[in-house]
Amino acid sequence: MKNFRSRGLLRLSTLLVAMILVGCGGQDHSESPTEPGHTETQDQSSHSFHHLAVTADGWKGAGTAGPITAEMHSYFADVSLDAHLLAPGSPIFPISYVIEEVDDLGITQEPQLVMAKAKGAPVVAVGSLVSKPTAAMIWLKKSRIRNIGDLKGKTIAYPGLPFQKGFLKSILARAGLTLRDVKIEFVEYHLVSALVNGRADAIFGGSWNQEGVELETQGLEPVVTRVQDLGIPAYDELVVIARSDRVAEDPRLIEDFMSAVNRGTAAALKSPYLAIESLKASPEVNPALGHPKLARAEIHATLPLLAKGGYMDPARARRLIDWMYGQGLIKKKPPVSEILTNRYLRRDS
Protein backbone atom coordinates (compact mmCIF):
# COMPACT_ATOMS: atom_id res chain seq x y z
CA MET A 1 0.00 0.00 0.00
CA LYS A 2 1.40 3.38 -0.99
CA ASN A 3 1.71 6.20 1.52
CA PHE A 4 -0.66 9.08 0.71
CA ARG A 5 2.28 11.45 0.22
CA SER A 6 3.63 9.27 -2.60
CA ARG A 7 0.78 10.33 -4.91
CA GLY A 8 2.55 13.37 -6.26
CA LEU A 9 5.47 11.25 -7.48
CA LEU A 10 3.09 8.94 -9.33
CA ARG A 11 1.02 11.59 -11.12
CA LEU A 12 2.89 11.40 -14.42
CA SER A 13 2.86 7.62 -14.69
CA THR A 14 -0.79 7.56 -13.64
CA LEU A 15 -1.73 10.01 -16.37
CA LEU A 16 0.15 7.95 -18.96
CA VAL A 17 -1.63 4.77 -17.86
CA ALA A 18 -4.99 6.57 -17.97
CA MET A 19 -4.33 7.79 -21.50
CA ILE A 20 -3.40 4.28 -22.62
CA LEU A 21 -6.44 2.65 -20.99
CA VAL A 22 -9.05 5.14 -22.13
CA GLY A 23 -7.51 6.41 -25.36
CA CYS A 24 -7.90 10.07 -24.52
CA GLY A 25 -5.04 11.24 -26.70
CA GLY A 26 -3.37 14.45 -25.65
CA GLN A 27 -6.23 16.06 -23.78
CA ASP A 28 -5.34 17.85 -20.55
CA HIS A 29 -6.77 16.19 -17.46
CA SER A 30 -4.76 18.08 -14.87
CA GLU A 31 -6.45 19.28 -11.73
CA SER A 32 -7.63 22.84 -11.34
CA PRO A 33 -8.99 24.87 -8.41
CA THR A 34 -12.53 24.45 -9.78
CA GLU A 35 -12.39 20.67 -9.93
CA PRO A 36 -12.09 17.96 -7.28
CA GLY A 37 -8.61 16.77 -6.44
CA HIS A 38 -6.92 14.40 -4.01
CA THR A 39 -6.04 15.91 -0.66
CA GLU A 40 -3.91 14.74 2.23
CA THR A 41 -5.84 12.77 4.81
CA GLN A 42 -6.00 13.76 8.42
CA ASP A 43 -4.24 11.80 11.18
CA GLN A 44 -2.00 9.00 9.97
CA SER A 45 -0.21 8.43 13.26
CA SER A 46 -2.16 5.38 14.39
CA HIS A 47 -0.63 2.04 13.41
CA SER A 48 -3.58 -0.04 14.65
CA PHE A 49 -5.66 0.84 11.60
CA HIS A 50 -5.23 -0.06 7.94
CA HIS A 51 -5.09 3.24 6.04
CA LEU A 52 -7.05 3.12 2.79
CA ALA A 53 -7.42 5.76 0.10
CA VAL A 54 -10.43 5.24 -2.14
CA THR A 55 -10.99 7.14 -5.38
CA ALA A 56 -14.57 8.10 -6.21
CA ASP A 57 -15.79 8.23 -9.81
CA GLY A 58 -16.01 12.03 -9.70
CA TRP A 59 -17.50 14.54 -7.32
CA LYS A 60 -18.76 12.69 -4.26
CA GLY A 61 -22.55 12.65 -4.10
CA ALA A 62 -25.66 10.59 -3.48
CA GLY A 63 -24.32 7.64 -5.46
CA THR A 64 -21.50 7.26 -2.95
CA ALA A 65 -23.79 7.65 0.07
CA GLY A 66 -22.75 4.20 1.36
CA PRO A 67 -19.02 4.85 1.77
CA ILE A 68 -19.60 8.49 2.76
CA THR A 69 -21.95 7.47 5.56
CA ALA A 70 -19.52 4.74 6.62
CA GLU A 71 -16.70 7.26 6.78
CA MET A 72 -18.64 10.01 8.54
CA HIS A 73 -20.08 7.64 11.19
CA SER A 74 -16.96 5.59 11.95
CA TYR A 75 -18.19 2.33 10.42
CA PHE A 76 -14.75 1.88 8.87
CA ALA A 77 -13.13 2.46 12.26
CA ASP A 78 -15.32 -0.30 13.70
CA VAL A 79 -13.48 -2.77 11.44
CA SER A 80 -10.06 -1.19 12.06
CA LEU A 81 -9.95 0.72 8.79
CA ASP A 82 -8.96 4.35 8.32
CA ALA A 83 -10.63 4.72 4.93
CA HIS A 84 -11.06 8.03 3.10
CA LEU A 85 -13.10 8.60 -0.04
CA LEU A 86 -11.44 11.12 -2.35
CA ALA A 87 -12.49 12.78 -5.61
CA PRO A 88 -10.19 12.41 -8.63
CA GLY A 89 -8.85 15.31 -10.65
CA SER A 90 -10.62 13.88 -13.70
CA PRO A 91 -13.25 11.15 -14.17
CA ILE A 92 -10.76 9.14 -16.25
CA PHE A 93 -8.44 8.53 -13.29
CA PRO A 94 -10.02 6.05 -10.80
CA ILE A 95 -8.95 2.85 -12.57
CA SER A 96 -5.46 4.24 -13.21
CA TYR A 97 -5.06 5.27 -9.58
CA VAL A 98 -5.80 1.70 -8.52
CA ILE A 99 -3.52 0.13 -11.13
CA GLU A 100 -0.61 2.37 -10.13
CA GLU A 101 -1.35 1.91 -6.40
CA VAL A 102 -1.76 5.63 -5.98
CA ASP A 103 -4.91 4.59 -4.12
CA ASP A 104 -5.96 1.27 -2.67
CA LEU A 105 -9.49 1.05 -4.04
CA GLY A 106 -11.56 2.91 -6.59
CA ILE A 107 -15.09 3.47 -7.77
CA THR A 108 -15.99 3.35 -11.43
CA GLN A 109 -18.81 2.54 -13.83
CA GLU A 110 -19.09 -1.10 -14.84
CA PRO A 111 -18.85 -0.39 -18.61
CA GLN A 112 -15.58 1.50 -18.04
CA LEU A 113 -14.27 -1.47 -16.07
CA VAL A 114 -15.19 -3.80 -18.94
CA MET A 115 -13.24 -1.63 -21.39
CA ALA A 116 -10.22 -1.57 -19.09
CA LYS A 117 -10.32 -5.33 -18.55
CA ALA A 118 -10.54 -5.90 -22.31
CA LYS A 119 -7.20 -4.07 -22.47
CA GLY A 120 -5.69 -6.17 -19.71
CA ALA A 121 -6.06 -3.94 -16.65
CA PRO A 122 -5.27 -5.94 -13.45
CA VAL A 123 -8.40 -4.83 -11.57
CA VAL A 124 -11.62 -6.50 -10.43
CA ALA A 125 -14.93 -5.26 -9.03
CA VAL A 126 -15.53 -6.42 -5.44
CA GLY A 127 -18.94 -4.87 -4.79
CA SER A 128 -21.67 -2.64 -6.18
CA LEU A 129 -22.72 0.78 -4.89
CA VAL A 130 -25.42 1.67 -7.43
CA SER A 131 -27.08 -1.37 -8.95
CA LYS A 132 -28.86 0.20 -11.92
CA PRO A 133 -27.79 2.47 -14.80
CA THR A 134 -28.40 6.15 -14.10
CA ALA A 135 -26.89 7.62 -17.26
CA ALA A 136 -29.20 9.63 -19.49
CA MET A 137 -29.46 11.88 -22.52
CA ILE A 138 -30.67 15.29 -21.36
CA TRP A 139 -31.69 18.46 -23.13
CA LEU A 140 -33.91 21.37 -22.13
CA LYS A 141 -37.52 21.63 -23.20
CA LYS A 142 -36.93 25.12 -24.57
CA SER A 143 -34.39 23.69 -27.06
CA ARG A 144 -37.28 22.24 -29.08
CA ILE A 145 -35.31 19.05 -29.59
CA ARG A 146 -37.93 16.34 -29.82
CA ASN A 147 -35.92 13.16 -30.30
CA ILE A 148 -32.44 11.77 -30.91
CA GLY A 149 -32.72 12.45 -34.63
CA ASP A 150 -33.04 16.17 -33.90
CA LEU A 151 -29.52 16.17 -32.48
CA LYS A 152 -28.04 16.30 -35.97
CA GLY A 153 -25.79 19.34 -36.15
CA LYS A 154 -26.08 19.91 -32.41
CA THR A 155 -23.40 19.94 -29.70
CA ILE A 156 -23.47 17.16 -27.09
CA ALA A 157 -21.35 17.55 -23.95
CA TYR A 158 -20.06 14.50 -22.08
CA PRO A 159 -17.67 13.89 -19.14
CA GLY A 160 -14.98 12.26 -21.26
CA LEU A 161 -15.02 8.52 -20.52
CA PRO A 162 -14.52 6.38 -23.64
CA PHE A 163 -17.43 4.06 -22.89
CA GLN A 164 -19.73 7.09 -22.84
CA LYS A 165 -18.61 8.04 -26.33
CA GLY A 166 -19.14 4.45 -27.44
CA PHE A 167 -22.62 4.39 -25.92
CA LEU A 168 -23.41 7.70 -27.62
CA LYS A 169 -22.32 6.27 -30.96
CA SER A 170 -24.72 3.36 -30.51
CA ILE A 171 -27.59 5.63 -29.47
CA LEU A 172 -27.11 7.93 -32.44
CA ALA A 173 -26.97 4.96 -34.81
CA ARG A 174 -30.48 3.94 -33.74
CA ALA A 175 -31.64 7.30 -35.16
CA GLY A 176 -29.58 6.96 -38.34
CA LEU A 177 -26.84 9.32 -37.16
CA THR A 178 -23.10 8.98 -36.60
CA LEU A 179 -20.68 10.84 -34.36
CA ARG A 180 -19.76 12.95 -37.40
CA ASP A 181 -23.31 14.29 -37.48
CA VAL A 182 -22.89 15.96 -34.08
CA LYS A 183 -20.23 17.93 -32.25
CA ILE A 184 -18.85 16.27 -29.11
CA GLU A 185 -17.74 18.57 -26.31
CA PHE A 186 -15.50 17.26 -23.52
CA VAL A 187 -16.51 18.99 -20.26
CA GLU A 188 -15.53 16.61 -17.41
CA TYR A 189 -17.60 17.66 -14.35
CA HIS A 190 -19.32 20.65 -15.90
CA LEU A 191 -22.31 19.08 -17.64
CA VAL A 192 -25.02 21.24 -16.09
CA SER A 193 -23.23 24.52 -16.69
CA ALA A 194 -22.46 23.50 -20.29
CA LEU A 195 -26.17 22.95 -20.94
CA VAL A 196 -27.41 25.98 -19.02
CA ASN A 197 -24.84 28.35 -20.53
CA GLY A 198 -25.52 27.21 -24.08
CA ARG A 199 -22.14 25.57 -24.61
CA ALA A 200 -24.03 22.39 -25.45
CA ASP A 201 -27.49 21.60 -26.79
CA ALA A 202 -27.64 18.30 -24.92
CA ILE A 203 -25.60 16.39 -22.37
CA PHE A 204 -24.84 12.69 -22.17
CA GLY A 205 -23.02 10.65 -19.55
CA GLY A 206 -24.53 12.51 -16.64
CA SER A 207 -27.28 10.92 -14.55
CA TRP A 208 -31.01 11.44 -14.42
CA ASN A 209 -30.85 11.31 -10.61
CA GLN A 210 -28.07 13.92 -10.40
CA GLU A 211 -27.81 16.31 -13.35
CA GLY A 212 -31.45 15.68 -14.23
CA VAL A 213 -32.58 16.42 -10.69
CA GLU A 214 -30.33 19.49 -10.48
CA LEU A 215 -31.87 20.95 -13.64
CA GLU A 216 -35.37 20.21 -12.37
CA THR A 217 -34.58 21.88 -9.06
CA GLN A 218 -33.53 24.98 -10.98
CA GLY A 219 -36.88 24.97 -12.80
CA LEU A 220 -35.27 24.50 -16.22
CA GLU A 221 -37.59 21.71 -17.48
CA PRO A 222 -35.08 19.10 -18.59
CA VAL A 223 -36.14 16.39 -21.02
CA VAL A 224 -34.51 13.24 -19.67
CA THR A 225 -34.22 9.93 -21.51
CA ARG A 226 -32.57 7.12 -19.58
CA VAL A 227 -30.08 4.87 -21.35
CA GLN A 228 -32.29 1.84 -20.72
CA ASP A 229 -34.78 3.46 -23.09
CA LEU A 230 -32.06 4.07 -25.69
CA GLY A 231 -31.04 0.48 -26.29
CA ILE A 232 -28.33 0.15 -23.62
CA PRO A 233 -28.45 -3.05 -21.51
CA ALA A 234 -28.65 -2.93 -17.72
CA TYR A 235 -25.45 -2.70 -15.67
CA ASP A 236 -24.18 -1.61 -12.26
CA GLU A 237 -23.66 2.14 -12.45
CA LEU A 238 -20.99 2.22 -9.74
CA VAL A 239 -18.76 -0.60 -8.53
CA VAL A 240 -15.84 -0.74 -6.10
CA ILE A 241 -12.61 -1.95 -7.73
CA ALA A 242 -9.28 -3.22 -6.44
CA ARG A 243 -6.11 -4.59 -7.96
CA SER A 244 -6.53 -8.32 -8.51
CA ASP A 245 -3.31 -9.12 -6.64
CA ARG A 246 -4.37 -6.94 -3.70
CA VAL A 247 -7.61 -8.88 -3.39
CA ALA A 248 -5.75 -12.19 -3.38
CA GLU A 249 -3.16 -10.98 -0.85
CA ASP A 250 -5.54 -9.33 1.62
CA PRO A 251 -9.09 -10.70 1.24
CA ARG A 252 -10.00 -9.81 4.85
CA LEU A 253 -9.34 -6.14 4.17
CA ILE A 254 -11.70 -6.22 1.16
CA GLU A 255 -14.34 -8.01 3.23
CA ASP A 256 -14.05 -5.46 6.03
CA PHE A 257 -14.24 -2.53 3.66
CA MET A 258 -17.32 -3.79 1.84
CA SER A 259 -18.96 -4.75 5.13
CA ALA A 260 -18.58 -1.17 6.38
CA VAL A 261 -19.77 0.28 3.06
CA ASN A 262 -22.86 -1.94 3.08
CA ARG A 263 -23.54 -0.92 6.66
CA GLY A 264 -23.33 2.71 5.53
CA THR A 265 -25.71 2.01 2.65
CA ALA A 266 -28.20 0.33 5.00
CA ALA A 267 -28.03 3.30 7.38
CA ALA A 268 -28.59 5.76 4.51
CA LEU A 269 -31.57 3.77 3.28
CA LYS A 270 -33.04 3.69 6.77
CA SER A 271 -32.53 7.42 7.31
CA PRO A 272 -32.32 9.76 4.31
CA TYR A 273 -31.68 12.56 6.80
CA LEU A 274 -28.54 10.74 7.96
CA ALA A 275 -27.39 10.42 4.34
CA ILE A 276 -27.95 14.13 3.70
CA GLU A 277 -26.08 15.12 6.87
CA SER A 278 -23.22 12.78 5.92
CA LEU A 279 -22.94 14.45 2.52
CA LYS A 280 -22.90 17.89 4.12
CA ALA A 281 -20.07 16.89 6.46
CA SER A 282 -17.90 15.22 3.80
CA PRO A 283 -15.23 17.11 1.82
CA GLU A 284 -15.02 17.09 -2.01
CA VAL A 285 -18.76 16.69 -2.43
CA ASN A 286 -20.39 18.18 -5.53
CA PRO A 287 -20.59 21.92 -4.68
CA ALA A 288 -24.14 22.07 -6.06
CA LEU A 289 -25.26 19.91 -3.13
CA GLY A 290 -24.64 22.86 -0.85
CA HIS A 291 -28.22 23.82 -1.71
CA PRO A 292 -30.40 21.91 0.80
CA LYS A 293 -33.31 21.49 -1.63
CA LEU A 294 -31.09 19.86 -4.24
CA ALA A 295 -29.33 17.65 -1.69
CA ARG A 296 -32.68 16.33 -0.46
CA ALA A 297 -34.00 15.79 -3.99
CA GLU A 298 -30.87 13.96 -5.16
CA ILE A 299 -30.71 11.72 -2.10
CA HIS A 300 -34.39 10.75 -2.38
CA ALA A 301 -33.97 10.02 -6.12
CA THR A 302 -30.84 7.94 -5.59
CA LEU A 303 -31.45 5.91 -2.44
CA PRO A 304 -33.76 3.38 -4.19
CA LEU A 305 -30.90 2.66 -6.64
CA LEU A 306 -28.27 1.82 -4.04
CA ALA A 307 -27.04 -1.76 -4.01
CA LYS A 308 -28.20 -3.55 -0.87
CA GLY A 309 -25.40 -5.84 0.21
CA GLY A 310 -23.18 -4.93 -2.74
CA TYR A 311 -24.13 -7.96 -4.86
CA MET A 312 -23.30 -7.89 -8.59
CA ASP A 313 -25.18 -10.06 -11.09
CA PRO A 314 -22.72 -12.10 -13.22
CA ALA A 315 -25.38 -12.89 -15.85
CA ARG A 316 -26.16 -9.20 -16.31
CA ALA A 317 -22.45 -8.43 -16.59
CA ARG A 318 -22.14 -11.10 -19.29
CA ARG A 319 -24.96 -9.48 -21.27
CA LEU A 320 -23.20 -6.13 -21.02
CA ILE A 321 -19.91 -7.63 -22.21
CA ASP A 322 -21.62 -9.37 -25.14
CA TRP A 323 -23.40 -6.16 -26.13
CA MET A 324 -20.25 -4.03 -25.91
CA TYR A 325 -18.38 -6.58 -28.02
CA GLY A 326 -21.19 -6.65 -30.58
CA GLN A 327 -21.11 -2.85 -30.78
CA GLY A 328 -17.35 -2.85 -31.36
CA LEU A 329 -16.62 -1.10 -28.07
CA ILE A 330 -14.20 -3.85 -27.02
CA LYS A 331 -12.03 -6.10 -29.18
CA LYS A 332 -12.26 -9.17 -26.96
CA LYS A 333 -14.59 -10.45 -24.28
CA PRO A 334 -13.00 -10.69 -20.84
CA PRO A 335 -14.38 -13.50 -18.66
CA VAL A 336 -16.99 -12.38 -16.16
CA SER A 337 -14.93 -14.02 -13.41
CA GLU A 338 -12.17 -11.52 -14.18
CA ILE A 339 -14.59 -8.57 -14.17
CA LEU A 340 -16.25 -9.09 -10.80
CA THR A 341 -16.42 -11.24 -7.71
CA ASN A 342 -19.03 -11.45 -4.94
CA ARG A 343 -16.75 -13.64 -2.83
CA TYR A 344 -15.92 -10.87 -0.37
CA LEU A 345 -19.45 -9.76 0.42
CA ARG A 346 -20.60 -10.93 3.83
CA ARG A 347 -24.10 -12.27 4.15
CA ASP A 348 -24.72 -10.09 7.20
CA SER A 349 -23.96 -6.91 5.21
C-alpha positions in Angstrom: 0.0 0.0 0.0 1.4 3.4 -1.0 1.7 6.2 1.5 -0.7 9.1 0.7 2.3 11.4 0.2 3.6 9.3 -2.6 0.8 10.3 -4.9 2.5 13.4 -6.3 5.5 11.3 -7.5 3.1 8.9 -9.3 1.0 11.6 -11.1 2.9 11.4 -14.4 2.9 7.6 -14.7 -0.8 7.6 -13.6 -1.7 10.0 -16.4 0.2 8.0 -19.0 -1.6 4.8 -17.9 -5.0 6.6 -18.0 -4.3 7.8 -21.5 -3.4 4.3 -22.6 -6.4 2.7 -21.0 -9.0 5.1 -22.1 -7.5 6.4 -25.4 -7.9 10.1 -24.5 -5.0 11.2 -26.7 -3.4 14.4 -25.7 -6.2 16.1 -23.8 -5.3 17.8 -20.5 -6.8 16.2 -17.5 -4.8 18.1 -14.9 -6.4 19.3 -11.7 -7.6 22.8 -11.3 -9.0 24.9 -8.4 -12.5 24.5 -9.8 -12.4 20.7 -9.9 -12.1 18.0 -7.3 -8.6 16.8 -6.4 -6.9 14.4 -4.0 -6.0 15.9 -0.7 -3.9 14.7 2.2 -5.8 12.8 4.8 -6.0 13.8 8.4 -4.2 11.8 11.2 -2.0 9.0 10.0 -0.2 8.4 13.3 -2.2 5.4 14.4 -0.6 2.0 13.4 -3.6 0.0 14.6 -5.7 0.8 11.6 -5.2 -0.1 7.9 -5.1 3.2 6.0 -7.0 3.1 2.8 -7.4 5.8 0.1 -10.4 5.2 -2.1 -11.0 7.1 -5.4 -14.6 8.1 -6.2 -15.8 8.2 -9.8 -16.0 12.0 -9.7 -17.5 14.5 -7.3 -18.8 12.7 -4.3 -22.5 12.6 -4.1 -25.7 10.6 -3.5 -24.3 7.6 -5.5 -21.5 7.3 -2.9 -23.8 7.6 0.1 -22.7 4.2 1.4 -19.0 4.9 1.8 -19.6 8.5 2.8 -22.0 7.5 5.6 -19.5 4.7 6.6 -16.7 7.3 6.8 -18.6 10.0 8.5 -20.1 7.6 11.2 -17.0 5.6 11.9 -18.2 2.3 10.4 -14.7 1.9 8.9 -13.1 2.5 12.3 -15.3 -0.3 13.7 -13.5 -2.8 11.4 -10.1 -1.2 12.1 -9.9 0.7 8.8 -9.0 4.3 8.3 -10.6 4.7 4.9 -11.1 8.0 3.1 -13.1 8.6 0.0 -11.4 11.1 -2.4 -12.5 12.8 -5.6 -10.2 12.4 -8.6 -8.9 15.3 -10.7 -10.6 13.9 -13.7 -13.3 11.1 -14.2 -10.8 9.1 -16.3 -8.4 8.5 -13.3 -10.0 6.0 -10.8 -8.9 2.8 -12.6 -5.5 4.2 -13.2 -5.1 5.3 -9.6 -5.8 1.7 -8.5 -3.5 0.1 -11.1 -0.6 2.4 -10.1 -1.3 1.9 -6.4 -1.8 5.6 -6.0 -4.9 4.6 -4.1 -6.0 1.3 -2.7 -9.5 1.0 -4.0 -11.6 2.9 -6.6 -15.1 3.5 -7.8 -16.0 3.3 -11.4 -18.8 2.5 -13.8 -19.1 -1.1 -14.8 -18.8 -0.4 -18.6 -15.6 1.5 -18.0 -14.3 -1.5 -16.1 -15.2 -3.8 -18.9 -13.2 -1.6 -21.4 -10.2 -1.6 -19.1 -10.3 -5.3 -18.5 -10.5 -5.9 -22.3 -7.2 -4.1 -22.5 -5.7 -6.2 -19.7 -6.1 -3.9 -16.7 -5.3 -5.9 -13.4 -8.4 -4.8 -11.6 -11.6 -6.5 -10.4 -14.9 -5.3 -9.0 -15.5 -6.4 -5.4 -18.9 -4.9 -4.8 -21.7 -2.6 -6.2 -22.7 0.8 -4.9 -25.4 1.7 -7.4 -27.1 -1.4 -8.9 -28.9 0.2 -11.9 -27.8 2.5 -14.8 -28.4 6.2 -14.1 -26.9 7.6 -17.3 -29.2 9.6 -19.5 -29.5 11.9 -22.5 -30.7 15.3 -21.4 -31.7 18.5 -23.1 -33.9 21.4 -22.1 -37.5 21.6 -23.2 -36.9 25.1 -24.6 -34.4 23.7 -27.1 -37.3 22.2 -29.1 -35.3 19.0 -29.6 -37.9 16.3 -29.8 -35.9 13.2 -30.3 -32.4 11.8 -30.9 -32.7 12.4 -34.6 -33.0 16.2 -33.9 -29.5 16.2 -32.5 -28.0 16.3 -36.0 -25.8 19.3 -36.2 -26.1 19.9 -32.4 -23.4 19.9 -29.7 -23.5 17.2 -27.1 -21.4 17.5 -23.9 -20.1 14.5 -22.1 -17.7 13.9 -19.1 -15.0 12.3 -21.3 -15.0 8.5 -20.5 -14.5 6.4 -23.6 -17.4 4.1 -22.9 -19.7 7.1 -22.8 -18.6 8.0 -26.3 -19.1 4.5 -27.4 -22.6 4.4 -25.9 -23.4 7.7 -27.6 -22.3 6.3 -31.0 -24.7 3.4 -30.5 -27.6 5.6 -29.5 -27.1 7.9 -32.4 -27.0 5.0 -34.8 -30.5 3.9 -33.7 -31.6 7.3 -35.2 -29.6 7.0 -38.3 -26.8 9.3 -37.2 -23.1 9.0 -36.6 -20.7 10.8 -34.4 -19.8 12.9 -37.4 -23.3 14.3 -37.5 -22.9 16.0 -34.1 -20.2 17.9 -32.3 -18.9 16.3 -29.1 -17.7 18.6 -26.3 -15.5 17.3 -23.5 -16.5 19.0 -20.3 -15.5 16.6 -17.4 -17.6 17.7 -14.3 -19.3 20.6 -15.9 -22.3 19.1 -17.6 -25.0 21.2 -16.1 -23.2 24.5 -16.7 -22.5 23.5 -20.3 -26.2 23.0 -20.9 -27.4 26.0 -19.0 -24.8 28.4 -20.5 -25.5 27.2 -24.1 -22.1 25.6 -24.6 -24.0 22.4 -25.4 -27.5 21.6 -26.8 -27.6 18.3 -24.9 -25.6 16.4 -22.4 -24.8 12.7 -22.2 -23.0 10.6 -19.5 -24.5 12.5 -16.6 -27.3 10.9 -14.6 -31.0 11.4 -14.4 -30.8 11.3 -10.6 -28.1 13.9 -10.4 -27.8 16.3 -13.4 -31.5 15.7 -14.2 -32.6 16.4 -10.7 -30.3 19.5 -10.5 -31.9 21.0 -13.6 -35.4 20.2 -12.4 -34.6 21.9 -9.1 -33.5 25.0 -11.0 -36.9 25.0 -12.8 -35.3 24.5 -16.2 -37.6 21.7 -17.5 -35.1 19.1 -18.6 -36.1 16.4 -21.0 -34.5 13.2 -19.7 -34.2 9.9 -21.5 -32.6 7.1 -19.6 -30.1 4.9 -21.4 -32.3 1.8 -20.7 -34.8 3.5 -23.1 -32.1 4.1 -25.7 -31.0 0.5 -26.3 -28.3 0.2 -23.6 -28.4 -3.1 -21.5 -28.6 -2.9 -17.7 -25.5 -2.7 -15.7 -24.2 -1.6 -12.3 -23.7 2.1 -12.4 -21.0 2.2 -9.7 -18.8 -0.6 -8.5 -15.8 -0.7 -6.1 -12.6 -1.9 -7.7 -9.3 -3.2 -6.4 -6.1 -4.6 -8.0 -6.5 -8.3 -8.5 -3.3 -9.1 -6.6 -4.4 -6.9 -3.7 -7.6 -8.9 -3.4 -5.8 -12.2 -3.4 -3.2 -11.0 -0.9 -5.5 -9.3 1.6 -9.1 -10.7 1.2 -10.0 -9.8 4.9 -9.3 -6.1 4.2 -11.7 -6.2 1.2 -14.3 -8.0 3.2 -14.0 -5.5 6.0 -14.2 -2.5 3.7 -17.3 -3.8 1.8 -19.0 -4.7 5.1 -18.6 -1.2 6.4 -19.8 0.3 3.1 -22.9 -1.9 3.1 -23.5 -0.9 6.7 -23.3 2.7 5.5 -25.7 2.0 2.7 -28.2 0.3 5.0 -28.0 3.3 7.4 -28.6 5.8 4.5 -31.6 3.8 3.3 -33.0 3.7 6.8 -32.5 7.4 7.3 -32.3 9.8 4.3 -31.7 12.6 6.8 -28.5 10.7 8.0 -27.4 10.4 4.3 -28.0 14.1 3.7 -26.1 15.1 6.9 -23.2 12.8 5.9 -22.9 14.5 2.5 -22.9 17.9 4.1 -20.1 16.9 6.5 -17.9 15.2 3.8 -15.2 17.1 1.8 -15.0 17.1 -2.0 -18.8 16.7 -2.4 -20.4 18.2 -5.5 -20.6 21.9 -4.7 -24.1 22.1 -6.1 -25.3 19.9 -3.1 -24.6 22.9 -0.9 -28.2 23.8 -1.7 -30.4 21.9 0.8 -33.3 21.5 -1.6 -31.1 19.9 -4.2 -29.3 17.7 -1.7 -32.7 16.3 -0.5 -34.0 15.8 -4.0 -30.9 14.0 -5.2 -30.7 11.7 -2.1 -34.4 10.8 -2.4 -34.0 10.0 -6.1 -30.8 7.9 -5.6 -31.5 5.9 -2.4 -33.8 3.4 -4.2 -30.9 2.7 -6.6 -28.3 1.8 -4.0 -27.0 -1.8 -4.0 -28.2 -3.5 -0.9 -25.4 -5.8 0.2 -23.2 -4.9 -2.7 -24.1 -8.0 -4.9 -23.3 -7.9 -8.6 -25.2 -10.1 -11.1 -22.7 -12.1 -13.2 -25.4 -12.9 -15.9 -26.2 -9.2 -16.3 -22.4 -8.4 -16.6 -22.1 -11.1 -19.3 -25.0 -9.5 -21.3 -23.2 -6.1 -21.0 -19.9 -7.6 -22.2 -21.6 -9.4 -25.1 -23.4 -6.2 -26.1 -20.3 -4.0 -25.9 -18.4 -6.6 -28.0 -21.2 -6.6 -30.6 -21.1 -2.8 -30.8 -17.4 -2.9 -31.4 -16.6 -1.1 -28.1 -14.2 -3.9 -27.0 -12.0 -6.1 -29.2 -12.3 -9.2 -27.0 -14.6 -10.5 -24.3 -13.0 -10.7 -20.8 -14.4 -13.5 -18.7 -17.0 -12.4 -16.2 -14.9 -14.0 -13.4 -12.2 -11.5 -14.2 -14.6 -8.6 -14.2 -16.2 -9.1 -10.8 -16.4 -11.2 -7.7 -19.0 -11.4 -4.9 -16.8 -13.6 -2.8 -15.9 -10.9 -0.4 -19.5 -9.8 0.4 -20.6 -10.9 3.8 -24.1 -12.3 4.2 -24.7 -10.1 7.2 -24.0 -6.9 5.2 
